[in-house]
Amino acid sequence: MLWLGRRAGLIAFGLVILAPWGGLLLAALQSGVRWRDWLLLALPRGRSLHLLTSSLSLAGAVAVLGMSSGTIAATFLWRRRRLGRVLRWLPLALLPIPPYIHALAWNAAGAATGRLVQRLGLPVPAVDPWIASCWMQWMALLPLAVGLALVGLESVEERAVESATLLRPDGDVWRCIILPLAAPALAAGGGLLFALSLGDYSVPSLFGMSVYALDIFAEFSASGEPARAAALATPLLLLTGGVTLALQGRLRQAAQAPAQRSCVLALRSPLWLCVMQALAVALLVLQATVLLGALFLATQSAARFISALASARREIVYTAWLAALAGALALPLALASASGLARGGRSGLLWWLLVVLPLAAPPPLVGIGLIALYNQPIGVDVYALGALPVLANLARFAPIAALVVLAQTRRLDPQLLEAARLLQRRPWQAPLEVHLPLLAPGLLAAAALVFSFTAGELGATLIVAPPGSATLTLRIYNYLHYGASADVAGLCLALAMCALLGGGVAAATLGTWNRRLARGGEP
């Protein structure tokens, strides 16, 4: 019975993840678009080529800057100092905050700085849209970069560092042992940042910068044909898919490596690394400070904040319902798919491709694919049920939940699980009374992250949201194009606090649980 339930969960996960792509394939087969027209859309030329080049340069710069600063900050947090033990969970708490909220916060901070400069009688320089978009995306992806770098550093073998510290100075150990061993995982993290930045259009559009991902959304809005949008997205899919395929092996190796108690507690950093660590950690703290401080000041008053929440109460209720439902439905899918990710051989590789590739897909394609699929005569009116936003968020964020549950699975003692299987009286006792309780922190963290990501999702929800059922994200994004008022800042502050709450619950749960396990305490 348990085997049957696990198999059903794996099938359900595959269907949820593959549904958008099945819809795009059906739309392509039914569209009747001639291969010559398809090639004209798929091959970048003229304006499309310019947009693709600009998007590639932006994504490349964000990946390099984000992974470099994230790695330097992670080398400090990895050393298990008292401050590092606290700050290492800050990136996880900041991770679910949508990029456009970072953009609004830094815009508010920049406007306040500009007014101060004007009072001093100095000219306020104009900021290029490419530079502004690069900075905003860098700040939005910095928490993810720090988290990925920590995963890479955790994969470094403890014995290699111990042996190196006996033979070489600490500075050589950092330069010649630790960073080279973590380099493959760091490169994989940089590839993931590149793919995520390449598929995001929310931040560049706020600064009047057109990118290739936005052109996909514009094409579907103008033509209403999913096949044309899919054809236009072909270069983006080839780029992000190629990068993800090339680097997924390193991500798989790093994620499946169990957490280790590193010996770097006594490892000293050279002066140049100490300076860079201080700057990187200061940047991470500055990001969190500006994010909350600028939004709080832009809200102007508590009364204005309450008024903004009251005016958007309908969107807030719908967003909370949608996020809670997506978080609850993601748990069984993540629990089943984690068993597939833990497999070896070709089966495990296929599951990793199924989980990792959707993370790099442009969000508009997820919504377009679901619309194309459920426009078919399938006998179920998903539009009337309002299920498309839930399915879109599951397709986007169930893989993240699966990775969190997999990481928690890797922290469990296999001997304890084996003993439970040997001593159980009934087939369901070990999974339900031992395995599931030990996985509870990972499941809670996964649900909290899916809740937070769903509350701030924009790219797919903007396409599939039914009339009269706008989320808080859609309300904020529509108002941002008319200027950032105090009401918009208040709504962004509320959404940021919601995301921080979800990320904070995930970080606190995993941190407390890991400390108890490290002390050998009973869960």
C-alpha positions as CSV (number, residue, x, y, z in Angstrom):
1,M,0.0,0.0,0.0
2,L,2.8,2.4,0.8
3,W,4.6,1.5,-2.4
4,L,1.4,2.3,-4.3
5,G,1.0,5.6,-2.6
6,R,4.6,6.6,-3.3
7,R,4.1,5.6,-7.0
8,A,0.9,7.7,-7.2
9,G,2.7,10.6,-5.7
10,L,5.5,10.4,-8.2
11,I,3.0,10.3,-11.1
12,A,1.1,13.3,-9.7
13,F,4.3,15.3,-9.3
14,G,5.3,14.5,-12.9
15,L,1.9,15.5,-14.2
16,V,1.9,18.8,-12.3
17,I,5.4,19.7,-13.6
18,L,4.9,18.6,-17.2
19,A,1.4,20.0,-17.6
20,P,2.5,23.4,-19.0
21,W,4.9,21.8,-21.5
22,G,2.2,19.3,-22.6
23,G,-0.1,22.3,-23.2
24,L,2.5,24.0,-25.3
25,L,3.1,20.9,-27.3
26,L,-0.6,20.4,-28.0
27,A,-0.9,24.0,-29.0
28,A,2.0,23.7,-31.4
29,L,0.5,20.5,-33.0
30,Q,-2.9,22.2,-33.4
31,S,-1.9,25.6,-34.4
32,G,-1.1,24.9,-38.1
33,V,1.8,27.3,-38.0
34,R,4.1,26.6,-40.9
35,W,7.7,25.6,-40.2
36,R,8.9,28.7,-42.0
37,D,6.9,31.0,-39.8
38,W,8.0,29.1,-36.7
39,L,11.7,29.6,-37.7
40,L,11.2,33.3,-38.2
41,L,9.9,33.5,-34.7
42,A,12.5,31.2,-33.2
43,L,15.6,32.7,-34.8
44,P,16.4,36.1,-33.2
45,R,16.9,38.9,-35.7
46,G,16.6,42.6,-35.6
47,R,14.8,43.8,-32.5
48,S,14.6,40.2,-31.0
49,L,18.3,39.8,-31.4
50,H,19.0,43.1,-29.7
51,L,16.6,42.1,-26.8
52,L,18.3,38.7,-26.5
53,T,21.8,40.3,-26.4
54,S,20.7,42.8,-23.8
55,S,19.1,40.1,-21.7
56,L,22.2,37.9,-21.9
57,S,24.5,40.7,-20.8
58,L,22.2,41.6,-17.9
59,A,21.8,37.9,-16.8
60,G,25.5,37.3,-17.1
61,A,26.4,40.4,-15.0
62,V,23.9,39.5,-12.3
63,A,25.2,35.9,-12.1
64,V,28.8,37.0,-11.8
65,L,28.2,39.7,-9.3
66,G,25.7,37.7,-7.3
67,M,27.7,34.5,-7.0
68,S,31.0,36.4,-6.3
69,S,29.5,38.4,-3.4
70,G,27.4,35.5,-2.2
71,T,30.5,33.2,-2.1
72,I,32.5,35.7,-0.1
73,A,29.7,36.2,2.4
74,A,29.2,32.4,2.6
75,T,32.9,31.9,3.5
76,F,32.3,34.0,6.6
77,L,29.0,32.3,7.5
78,W,30.5,28.9,7.0
79,R,33.0,29.4,9.7
80,R,30.4,28.8,12.4
81,R,31.1,32.0,14.4
82,R,28.4,33.1,16.7
83,L,27.4,35.9,14.4
84,G,27.7,33.5,11.4
85,R,25.3,31.0,13.0
86,V,22.7,33.7,13.2
87,L,23.3,35.3,9.8
88,R,23.5,32.0,7.9
89,W,19.7,31.8,8.1
90,L,19.1,35.4,7.0
91,P,19.3,34.5,3.2
92,L,16.6,31.8,3.6
93,A,14.4,34.3,5.3
94,L,14.9,36.9,2.5
95,L,14.7,34.4,-0.4
96,P,10.9,34.4,-1.0
97,I,10.7,38.3,-1.3
98,P,9.7,39.1,-4.9
99,P,12.3,41.0,-7.0
100,Y,10.0,43.9,-7.7
101,I,9.6,44.7,-4.0
102,H,13.4,44.9,-3.8
103,A,13.2,47.3,-6.7
104,L,10.6,49.5,-5.0
105,A,12.6,49.6,-1.8
106,W,15.8,50.6,-3.5
107,N,13.9,53.1,-5.6
108,A,12.5,54.7,-2.5
109,A,16.0,54.8,-0.9
110,G,17.4,56.3,-4.1
111,A,14.7,59.0,-4.2
112,A,15.5,59.9,-0.6
113,T,19.2,60.1,-1.4
114,G,18.5,62.2,-4.5
115,R,16.5,64.7,-2.4
116,L,19.4,64.9,0.1
117,V,21.9,65.5,-2.7
118,Q,19.7,68.2,-4.2
119,R,19.5,70.0,-0.8
120,L,23.3,70.0,-0.8
121,G,23.3,71.8,-4.2
122,L,24.8,68.8,-6.1
123,P,23.5,67.5,-9.4
124,V,21.6,64.1,-9.3
125,P,23.0,61.8,-11.9
126,A,20.6,59.9,-14.1
127,V,20.8,56.1,-13.7
128,D,20.9,53.9,-16.8
129,P,18.0,51.4,-16.9
130,W,20.5,48.5,-17.5
131,I,22.5,49.5,-14.5
132,A,19.4,49.9,-12.3
133,S,18.0,46.6,-13.4
134,C,21.3,44.8,-12.8
135,W,21.6,46.2,-9.3
136,M,18.0,45.4,-8.4
137,Q,18.3,41.8,-9.7
138,W,21.6,41.4,-8.0
139,M,20.1,42.4,-4.6
140,A,17.0,40.2,-5.2
141,L,19.1,37.1,-6.0
142,L,21.8,37.7,-3.4
143,P,20.1,35.6,-0.7
144,L,19.8,32.7,-3.1
145,A,23.5,33.2,-4.1
146,V,24.6,33.0,-0.4
147,G,22.5,29.9,0.1
148,L,23.9,28.1,-3.0
149,A,27.4,29.0,-2.0
150,L,26.8,27.6,1.5
151,V,25.7,24.4,-0.1
152,G,28.9,24.3,-2.1
153,L,31.1,24.9,0.9
154,E,29.2,22.3,2.9
155,S,30.1,19.7,0.2
156,V,33.9,20.2,0.8
157,E,35.3,17.1,2.5
158,E,36.4,17.8,6.1
159,R,39.4,15.4,5.8
160,A,40.8,17.3,2.9
161,V,40.7,20.6,4.9
162,E,42.2,18.9,8.0
163,S,45.1,17.5,6.0
164,A,45.8,20.8,4.2
165,T,45.9,22.8,7.5
166,L,48.7,20.6,8.7
167,L,50.9,21.2,5.7
168,R,50.1,24.7,4.4
169,P,49.2,28.1,5.8
170,D,45.5,28.9,6.2
171,G,45.5,31.4,3.3
172,D,46.8,28.7,1.0
173,V,44.1,26.3,2.3
174,W,41.4,28.8,1.3
175,R,42.9,29.5,-2.1
176,C,44.2,26.1,-3.1
177,I,41.8,23.6,-1.3
178,I,38.5,25.0,-0.2
179,L,37.5,27.3,-3.1
180,P,38.7,24.9,-5.8
181,L,36.8,22.0,-4.3
182,A,33.7,24.1,-4.0
183,A,34.1,25.6,-7.4
184,P,31.9,23.1,-9.4
185,A,29.0,23.7,-7.0
186,L,29.6,27.5,-7.1
187,A,29.6,27.4,-10.9
188,A,26.3,25.5,-10.9
189,G,24.8,28.1,-8.6
190,G,26.0,30.8,-11.0
191,G,24.3,29.0,-13.8
192,L,21.1,28.9,-11.9
193,L,21.3,32.7,-11.1
194,F,21.9,33.3,-14.8
195,A,18.8,31.3,-15.8
196,L,16.6,32.9,-13.2
197,S,17.7,36.4,-14.2
198,L,17.3,35.7,-17.9
199,G,13.6,34.6,-17.3
200,D,12.6,37.6,-15.2
201,Y,11.0,40.6,-16.7
202,S,9.4,42.2,-13.6
203,V,12.4,44.3,-12.6
204,P,13.6,45.5,-16.0
205,S,10.0,46.5,-17.0
206,L,9.8,48.8,-14.0
207,F,12.7,50.8,-15.4
208,G,11.5,50.9,-18.9
209,M,14.0,48.3,-20.1
210,S,12.7,45.6,-22.6
211,V,14.0,42.1,-22.2
212,Y,13.4,38.9,-24.1
213,A,11.2,37.4,-21.5
214,L,8.8,40.4,-21.6
215,D,8.6,40.0,-25.4
216,I,7.2,36.5,-24.9
217,F,4.4,37.9,-22.7
218,A,3.8,40.7,-25.2
219,E,3.6,38.2,-28.1
220,F,1.0,36.1,-26.3
221,S,-1.0,39.2,-25.3
222,A,-1.1,40.4,-28.9
223,S,-1.8,37.2,-30.8
224,G,-3.4,35.0,-28.1
225,E,-1.6,32.0,-29.7
226,P,0.5,29.8,-27.3
227,A,2.4,28.3,-30.2
228,R,3.8,31.6,-31.4
229,A,4.8,32.5,-27.8
230,A,6.5,29.1,-27.5
231,A,8.3,29.5,-30.8
232,L,9.5,33.0,-29.7
233,A,10.7,31.5,-26.4
234,T,12.8,28.8,-28.1
235,P,16.2,30.7,-27.8
236,L,15.5,31.4,-24.1
237,L,14.6,27.8,-23.5
238,L,17.7,26.5,-25.3
239,L,19.9,28.8,-23.3
240,T,18.4,28.2,-19.9
241,G,17.9,24.5,-20.5
242,G,21.5,24.1,-21.8
243,V,23.0,25.8,-18.8
244,T,20.8,23.8,-16.4
245,L,21.6,20.5,-18.1
246,A,25.4,21.3,-18.1
247,L,25.4,22.1,-14.4
248,Q,22.7,19.9,-12.9
249,G,25.2,17.2,-12.1
250,R,27.1,19.5,-9.8
251,L,23.9,20.6,-8.1
252,R,22.8,17.0,-7.6
253,Q,26.2,16.1,-6.1
254,A,26.1,19.1,-3.7
255,A,22.5,18.6,-2.7
256,Q,22.9,14.9,-2.0
257,A,26.1,15.4,0.1
258,P,25.1,15.2,3.8
259,A,25.8,18.2,6.0
260,Q,29.2,17.9,7.8
261,R,30.6,19.5,10.9
262,S,33.5,21.3,9.3
263,C,36.8,21.9,11.0
264,V,37.1,25.4,9.7
265,L,36.2,26.8,13.1
266,A,39.9,27.3,13.8
267,L,40.8,28.2,10.2
268,R,41.9,31.8,9.9
269,S,41.2,34.0,6.9
270,P,44.0,36.1,5.3
271,L,43.6,39.9,5.5
272,W,42.3,40.3,2.0
273,L,39.6,37.7,2.5
274,C,38.6,39.3,5.9
275,V,38.1,42.7,4.2
276,M,36.1,41.1,1.4
277,Q,34.0,39.1,3.8
278,A,33.2,42.2,5.8
279,L,32.1,44.0,2.7
280,A,30.0,41.1,1.5
281,V,28.2,40.5,4.8
282,A,27.7,44.3,5.1
283,L,26.0,44.2,1.7
284,L,23.7,41.4,2.8
285,V,22.7,43.3,6.0
286,L,22.3,46.5,4.0
287,Q,20.0,44.7,1.6
288,A,17.7,43.6,4.5
289,T,17.9,47.1,6.1
290,V,17.0,49.0,2.9
291,L,14.3,46.5,2.1
292,L,12.4,47.0,5.3
293,G,13.5,50.5,6.2
294,A,12.8,52.2,2.9
295,L,9.4,50.6,2.6
296,F,8.5,51.6,6.2
297,L,9.5,55.2,5.6
298,A,7.7,55.3,2.2
299,T,4.5,54.1,3.9
300,Q,4.6,57.4,5.9
301,S,2.4,56.5,8.8
302,A,0.7,53.5,10.5
303,A,-2.7,54.9,9.6
304,R,-1.7,55.0,5.9
305,F,-0.5,51.4,6.2
306,I,-3.8,50.2,7.8
307,S,-5.7,52.1,5.1
308,A,-3.8,50.5,2.3
309,L,-4.4,47.0,3.8
310,A,-8.1,47.8,4.2
311,S,-8.4,48.9,0.6
312,A,-6.8,45.6,-0.6
313,R,-8.5,43.2,1.8
314,R,-10.1,41.3,-1.0
315,E,-6.8,40.7,-2.7
316,I,-5.1,39.8,0.6
317,V,-7.7,37.2,1.5
318,Y,-7.5,35.6,-2.0
319,T,-3.6,35.6,-1.8
320,A,-3.6,34.0,1.6
321,W,-6.1,31.3,0.4
322,L,-4.1,30.6,-2.8
323,A,-0.7,30.5,-1.0
324,A,-2.0,28.2,1.8
325,L,-3.6,25.8,-0.7
326,A,-0.4,25.7,-2.8
327,G,1.7,25.1,0.3
328,A,-0.5,22.3,1.5
329,L,-0.7,20.6,-1.9
330,A,3.0,20.8,-2.5
331,L,3.8,18.7,0.5
332,P,2.7,15.3,-0.7
333,L,4.2,16.0,-4.1
334,A,7.5,17.0,-2.5
335,L,7.5,14.0,-0.2
336,A,7.0,11.6,-3.2
337,S,9.5,13.3,-5.5
338,A,12.2,13.4,-2.8
339,S,12.3,9.6,-3.0
340,G,12.8,9.9,-6.8
341,L,15.6,12.4,-6.4
342,A,17.4,10.1,-3.9
343,R,17.6,7.3,-6.4
344,G,20.8,6.5,-8.3
345,G,21.5,5.7,-11.9
346,R,19.4,6.9,-14.8
347,S,16.2,7.0,-12.9
348,G,17.7,9.5,-10.4
349,L,19.1,11.6,-13.2
350,L,15.7,11.8,-14.9
351,W,14.1,12.9,-11.7
352,W,16.7,15.6,-11.2
353,L,16.2,16.9,-14.7
354,L,12.4,16.9,-14.1
355,V,12.9,19.0,-10.9
356,V,15.7,21.3,-12.0
357,L,14.7,22.3,-15.5
358,P,11.3,23.9,-14.5
359,L,13.2,26.2,-12.1
360,A,15.0,27.8,-15.1
361,A,11.8,28.1,-17.3
362,P,10.5,31.6,-18.1
363,P,7.4,32.1,-15.8
364,P,5.2,33.4,-18.6
365,L,5.5,30.1,-20.4
366,V,4.2,28.2,-17.4
367,G,1.0,30.2,-17.5
368,I,0.7,30.1,-21.3
369,G,1.2,26.3,-21.3
370,L,-1.5,25.8,-18.7
371,I,-4.0,27.9,-20.7
372,A,-3.2,26.0,-23.8
373,L,-3.7,22.6,-22.0
374,Y,-7.0,23.4,-20.2
375,N,-8.5,25.0,-23.3
376,Q,-8.8,21.5,-24.6
377,P,-12.1,19.5,-24.1
378,I,-11.0,17.6,-21.0
379,G,-14.4,17.5,-19.2
380,V,-13.3,19.6,-16.3
381,D,-13.8,23.4,-16.2
382,V,-10.7,24.4,-14.3
383,Y,-11.5,28.1,-15.0
384,A,-14.8,27.9,-13.1
385,L,-13.0,26.1,-10.2
386,G,-10.3,28.8,-10.1
387,A,-7.6,26.1,-10.2
388,L,-5.2,27.5,-12.7
389,P,-3.3,29.9,-10.3
390,V,-2.9,27.0,-7.9
391,L,-1.6,24.7,-10.7
392,A,0.7,27.4,-12.0
393,N,2.3,27.9,-8.6
394,L,2.6,24.2,-8.0
395,A,4.4,23.8,-11.3
396,R,6.8,26.5,-10.4
397,F,7.5,25.9,-6.7
398,A,6.8,22.2,-6.1
399,P,10.4,21.5,-7.2
400,I,11.7,23.9,-4.5
401,A,9.7,22.0,-1.9
402,A,11.1,18.7,-3.2
403,L,14.7,20.0,-2.8
404,V,14.1,21.1,0.7
405,V,12.6,17.7,1.7
406,L,15.5,16.0,0.0
407,A,18.0,18.1,2.0
408,Q,16.1,17.1,5.2
409,T,16.1,13.5,4.2
410,R,19.9,13.6,3.8
411,R,20.3,14.7,7.4
412,L,18.5,11.6,8.8
413,D,20.4,8.7,10.3
414,P,20.0,5.8,7.9
415,Q,20.7,3.3,10.7
416,L,17.8,4.7,12.7
417,L,15.4,4.3,9.8
418,E,16.7,0.8,9.1
419,A,16.1,-0.2,12.8
420,A,12.6,1.2,12.6
421,R,11.9,-0.9,9.6
422,L,13.2,-4.1,11.3
423,L,11.3,-3.5,14.5
424,Q,7.9,-2.4,13.1
425,R,5.0,-4.7,13.6
426,R,2.9,-3.3,10.7
427,P,4.2,-2.0,7.3
428,W,3.0,1.5,8.0
429,Q,4.5,2.0,11.4
430,A,8.1,3.0,10.5
431,P,7.1,5.5,7.7
432,L,4.3,7.1,9.8
433,E,5.8,7.0,13.3
434,V,9.5,7.4,12.7
435,H,10.3,8.6,9.2
436,L,7.5,11.2,8.8
437,P,8.1,12.9,12.2
438,L,11.8,13.2,11.5
439,L,10.9,14.8,8.1
440,A,8.5,17.2,9.8
441,P,10.9,20.2,9.9
442,G,11.7,19.8,6.2
443,L,8.0,19.5,5.4
444,L,7.2,22.6,7.4
445,A,10.0,24.6,5.9
446,A,9.0,23.5,2.4
447,A,5.3,24.5,3.0
448,A,6.4,27.9,4.4
449,L,8.7,28.6,1.3
450,V,6.0,27.6,-1.2
451,F,3.5,29.8,0.7
452,S,5.8,32.8,0.5
453,F,6.8,32.2,-3.1
454,T,3.2,31.8,-4.1
455,A,2.2,35.0,-2.3
456,G,4.8,37.0,-4.4
457,E,4.5,35.1,-7.7
458,L,3.9,37.4,-10.7
459,G,5.0,36.0,-14.1
460,A,2.6,33.0,-14.4
461,T,-0.2,34.4,-12.2
462,L,-0.5,37.5,-14.3
463,I,-1.5,35.3,-17.2
464,V,-3.8,32.7,-15.5
465,A,-5.5,34.7,-12.8
466,P,-9.3,34.7,-13.5
467,P,-11.2,38.0,-13.7
468,G,-12.1,39.3,-10.3
469,S,-9.6,37.2,-8.5
470,A,-6.5,39.3,-8.5
471,T,-3.7,38.6,-6.0
472,L,-2.0,41.2,-3.9
473,T,1.0,40.9,-6.2
474,L,-1.0,41.8,-9.3
475,R,-2.5,44.8,-7.5
476,I,1.0,46.0,-6.5
477,Y,2.5,45.5,-9.9
478,N,-0.2,47.3,-11.7
479,Y,0.0,50.3,-9.4
480,L,3.8,50.4,-9.6
481,H,3.6,51.6,-13.2
482,Y,1.6,54.6,-12.1
483,G,4.2,55.7,-9.5
484,A,5.2,54.3,-6.1
485,S,2.7,55.9,-3.7
486,A,2.5,55.4,0.0
487,D,-0.3,53.0,-0.4
488,V,1.8,50.8,-2.8
489,A,4.7,51.0,-0.3
490,G,2.4,49.8,2.4
491,L,1.2,46.9,0.4
492,C,4.7,46.0,-0.5
493,L,5.7,46.1,3.1
494,A,2.9,43.8,4.0
495,L,3.9,41.3,1.3
496,A,7.6,41.6,2.3
497,M,6.6,40.9,6.0
498,C,4.6,37.9,4.8
499,A,7.5,36.5,2.8
500,L,9.9,37.1,5.7
501,L,7.5,35.3,8.0
502,G,7.4,32.3,5.7
503,G,11.2,32.3,5.2
504,G,11.8,32.9,8.9
505,V,9.6,30.0,9.9
506,A,11.5,27.7,7.5
507,A,14.9,29.0,8.7
508,A,14.0,28.8,12.4
509,T,12.5,25.3,12.1
510,L,15.5,23.9,10.2
511,G,18.0,25.7,12.5
512,T,16.4,24.5,15.7
513,W,16.0,21.0,14.5
514,N,19.6,20.7,13.2
515,R,21.0,22.0,16.5
516,R,19.0,19.4,18.4
517,L,20.2,16.7,16.1
518,A,23.8,17.9,16.4
519,R,23.6,17.7,20.2
520,G,22.2,14.2,20.0
521,G,18.9,15.3,21.5
522,E,15.6,13.6,20.9
523,P,13.4,15.3,18.2
